[in-house]
Amino acid sequence: MATGHTDPQRRERIIDATLDLIAEEGVAGVSHRKIAQRAGVPLGSMTYHFAGIDEVLHEAFRRFTDHIVAVFGAHLAGAADRDAAVTAVTDLVHTLSEGSQRDLVLTQELYTLAARRPAYRELTHAWMRRSRDHLEEHFDPDTARQLDALIEGLTLHRALAREPHDRALTLQAVTRITAAGERAV
């Protein structure tokens, strides 16, 4: 492994380590020292690559939101018509809720940080906009906004429930919102 400033992957390892630490300990448990140790880089690398802890957190959460938007895109890309898009949204809820516990925790940590700090709110606004862009390829803007909120809510409820609701209930909810949107068009 290269050392010093010639290590082209150092910045990426720092961001990866930051996301891992947030998922394990929450934003409150993250520090330059912990990140550097987890990433296997000298502590000085933190200030070489990032102006401060906020820049590290922002970059880490930006990468995380890119990942989630890509998941949205992958699910919705193959939908040839509205019915296929309804199925894709239903599948998306189940993929997100049955998937990585890490992603669930990172989502909630970002929402909490955004609720407290406007700079992170801008990141969540951009994330929601990009998610809705994928939805708007199949649904009108109002329906896309409602679906985006439904996806978040149903994902959280399924992920945290002792007995998660089944696919039929998810499909019913998605169908109701998209049918109402269809009538409004």
C-alpha positions as a Python dict, from the first residue, in 0.01 Angstrom:
ca = {
    (1, 'M'): (0, 0, 0),
    (2, 'A'): (130, 343, -86),
    (3, 'T'): (202, 590, 191),
    (4, 'G'): (202, 965, 217),
    (5, 'H'): (35, 1188, -37),
    (6, 'T'): (94, 937, -314),
    (7, 'D'): (-182, 713, -180),
    (8, 'P'): (-466, 785, -426),
    (9, 'Q'): (-723, 587, -225),
    (10, 'R'): (-663, 760, 108),
    (11, 'R'): (-948, 1011, 74),
    (12, 'E'): (-1185, 730, -27),
    (13, 'R'): (-1081, 516, 271),
    (14, 'I'): (-1143, 811, 502),
    (15, 'I'): (-1495, 855, 364),
    (16, 'D'): (-1564, 480, 387),
    (17, 'A'): (-1438, 473, 745),
    (18, 'T'): (-1656, 771, 831),
    (19, 'L'): (-1969, 598, 703),
    (20, 'D'): (-1877, 280, 891),
    (21, 'L'): (-1828, 473, 1215),
    (22, 'I'): (-2153, 665, 1174),
    (23, 'A'): (-2337, 338, 1118),
    (24, 'E'): (-2179, 185, 1430),
    (25, 'E'): (-2163, 478, 1671),
    (26, 'G'): (-2375, 757, 1526),
    (27, 'V'): (-2258, 1100, 1420),
    (28, 'A'): (-2190, 1189, 1784),
    (29, 'G'): (-1933, 907, 1805),
    (30, 'V'): (-1729, 1024, 1506),
    (31, 'S'): (-1396, 1203, 1552),
    (32, 'H'): (-1089, 1272, 1341),
    (33, 'R'): (-891, 1027, 1550),
    (34, 'K'): (-1144, 744, 1519),
    (35, 'I'): (-1182, 797, 1145),
    (36, 'A'): (-806, 800, 1086),
    (37, 'Q'): (-761, 486, 1293),
    (38, 'R'): (-1044, 304, 1112),
    (39, 'A'): (-913, 416, 771),
    (40, 'G'): (-557, 317, 858),
    (41, 'V'): (-420, 663, 779),
    (42, 'P'): (-212, 909, 980),
    (43, 'L'): (-420, 1158, 1179),
    (44, 'G'): (-266, 1441, 974),
    (45, 'S'): (-431, 1300, 664),
    (46, 'M'): (-763, 1417, 796),
    (47, 'T'): (-671, 1785, 774),
    (48, 'Y'): (-477, 1732, 450),
    (49, 'H'): (-784, 1593, 272),
    (50, 'F'): (-1066, 1776, 455),
    (51, 'A'): (-1102, 2125, 604),
    (52, 'G'): (-1276, 1986, 911),
    (53, 'I'): (-1508, 1722, 1047),
    (54, 'D'): (-1810, 1885, 881),
    (55, 'E'): (-1652, 1845, 539),
    (56, 'V'): (-1577, 1479, 612),
    (57, 'L'): (-1937, 1420, 727),
    (58, 'H'): (-2081, 1608, 431),
    (59, 'E'): (-1873, 1411, 181),
    (60, 'A'): (-1959, 1083, 351),
    (61, 'F'): (-2331, 1156, 350),
    (62, 'R'): (-2311, 1279, -11),
    (63, 'R'): (-2162, 943, -109),
    (64, 'F'): (-2432, 764, 89),
    (65, 'T'): (-2712, 959, -82),
    (66, 'D'): (-2554, 881, -421),
    (67, 'H'): (-2579, 512, -328),
    (68, 'I'): (-2946, 533, -231),
    (69, 'V'): (-3036, 734, -543),
    (70, 'A'): (-2863, 465, -751),
    (71, 'V'): (-3081, 202, -581),
    (72, 'F'): (-3391, 408, -676),
    (73, 'G'): (-3264, 439, -1031),
    (74, 'A'): (-3188, 69, -1064),
    (75, 'H'): (-3537, -29, -952),
    (76, 'L'): (-3722, 221, -1168),
    (77, 'A'): (-3507, 204, -1482),
    (78, 'G'): (-3662, -116, -1612),
    (79, 'A'): (-4022, -5, -1571),
    (80, 'A'): (-4172, 13, -1920),
    (81, 'D'): (-4513, 143, -1814),
    (82, 'R'): (-4706, 275, -1514),
    (83, 'D'): (-4799, -72, -1383),
    (84, 'A'): (-4437, -182, -1399),
    (85, 'A'): (-4339, 138, -1217),
    (86, 'V'): (-4592, 62, -940),
    (87, 'T'): (-4437, -283, -906),
    (88, 'A'): (-4087, -131, -906),
    (89, 'V'): (-4178, 111, -626),
    (90, 'T'): (-4326, -177, -425),
    (91, 'D'): (-4009, -379, -480),
    (92, 'L'): (-3800, -79, -380),
    (93, 'V'): (-3973, -48, -43),
    (94, 'H'): (-3906, -414, 28),
    (95, 'T'): (-3547, -400, -94),
    (96, 'L'): (-3471, -100, 127),
    (97, 'S'): (-3651, -234, 434),
    (98, 'E'): (-3508, -586, 410),
    (99, 'G'): (-3164, -470, 307),
    (100, 'S'): (-2871, -326, 489),
    (101, 'Q'): (-2920, -225, 852),
    (102, 'R'): (-2626, 5, 784),
    (103, 'D'): (-2824, 196, 520),
    (104, 'L'): (-3120, 230, 756),
    (105, 'V'): (-2901, 373, 1032),
    (106, 'L'): (-2717, 607, 795),
    (107, 'T'): (-3048, 736, 661),
    (108, 'Q'): (-3176, 816, 1009),
    (109, 'E'): (-2845, 971, 1116),
    (110, 'L'): (-2853, 1201, 813),
    (111, 'Y'): (-3215, 1298, 879),
    (112, 'T'): (-3132, 1377, 1241),
    (113, 'L'): (-2831, 1585, 1143),
    (114, 'A'): (-3036, 1767, 877),
    (115, 'A'): (-3308, 1842, 1131),
    (116, 'R'): (-3045, 2018, 1344),
    (117, 'R'): (-2818, 2176, 1085),
    (118, 'P'): (-2926, 2361, 768),
    (119, 'A'): (-2611, 2270, 571),
    (120, 'Y'): (-2714, 1905, 589),
    (121, 'R'): (-3073, 1994, 507),
    (122, 'E'): (-2949, 2111, 168),
    (123, 'L'): (-2797, 1767, 118),
    (124, 'T'): (-3127, 1596, 203),
    (125, 'H'): (-3317, 1834, -29),
    (126, 'A'): (-3084, 1741, -315),
    (127, 'W'): (-3123, 1372, -229),
    (128, 'M'): (-3503, 1395, -230),
    (129, 'R'): (-3497, 1589, -557),
    (130, 'R'): (-3283, 1324, -724),
    (131, 'S'): (-3504, 1043, -594),
    (132, 'R'): (-3814, 1223, -720),
    (133, 'D'): (-3646, 1269, -1059),
    (134, 'H'): (-3645, 890, -1097),
    (135, 'L'): (-4007, 871, -986),
    (136, 'E'): (-4109, 1154, -1221),
    (137, 'E'): (-3999, 945, -1516),
    (138, 'H'): (-4316, 743, -1446),
    (139, 'F'): (-4547, 967, -1239),
    (140, 'D'): (-4652, 1331, -1226),
    (141, 'P'): (-4454, 1555, -983),
    (142, 'D'): (-4717, 1555, -706),
    (143, 'T'): (-4752, 1178, -716),
    (144, 'A'): (-4374, 1142, -721),
    (145, 'R'): (-4347, 1359, -408),
    (146, 'Q'): (-4611, 1152, -231),
    (147, 'L'): (-4445, 827, -337),
    (148, 'D'): (-4107, 947, -215),
    (149, 'A'): (-4253, 1012, 130),
    (150, 'L'): (-4442, 682, 122),
    (151, 'I'): (-4124, 492, 33),
    (152, 'E'): (-3940, 646, 327),
    (153, 'G'): (-4223, 582, 571),
    (154, 'L'): (-4304, 227, 464),
    (155, 'T'): (-3935, 137, 454),
    (156, 'L'): (-3885, 260, 809),
    (157, 'H'): (-4201, 93, 938),
    (158, 'R'): (-4114, -241, 775),
    (159, 'A'): (-3751, -228, 890),
    (160, 'L'): (-3839, -156, 1253),
    (161, 'A'): (-4160, -354, 1296),
    (162, 'R'): (-4165, -677, 1496),
    (163, 'E'): (-4397, -813, 1230),
    (164, 'P'): (-4341, -615, 909),
    (165, 'H'): (-4637, -571, 679),
    (166, 'D'): (-4643, -786, 367),
    (167, 'R'): (-4590, -700, 4),
    (168, 'A'): (-4967, -688, -61),
    (169, 'L'): (-5009, -395, 180),
    (170, 'T'): (-4718, -209, 20),
    (171, 'L'): (-4864, -264, -325),
    (172, 'Q'): (-5204, -146, -204),
    (173, 'A'): (-5055, 177, -65),
    (174, 'V'): (-4852, 246, -380),
    (175, 'T'): (-5154, 171, -598),
    (176, 'R'): (-5376, 410, -401),
    (177, 'I'): (-5133, 698, -435),
    (178, 'T'): (-5061, 637, -801),
    (179, 'A'): (-5430, 588, -887),
    (180, 'A'): (-5515, 920, -719),
    (181, 'G'): (-5233, 1086, -911),
    (182, 'E'): (-5360, 935, -1235),
    (183, 'R'): (-5706, 1086, -1181),
    (184, 'A'): (-5555, 1428, -1108),
    (185, 'V'): (-5359, 1437, -1435),
}
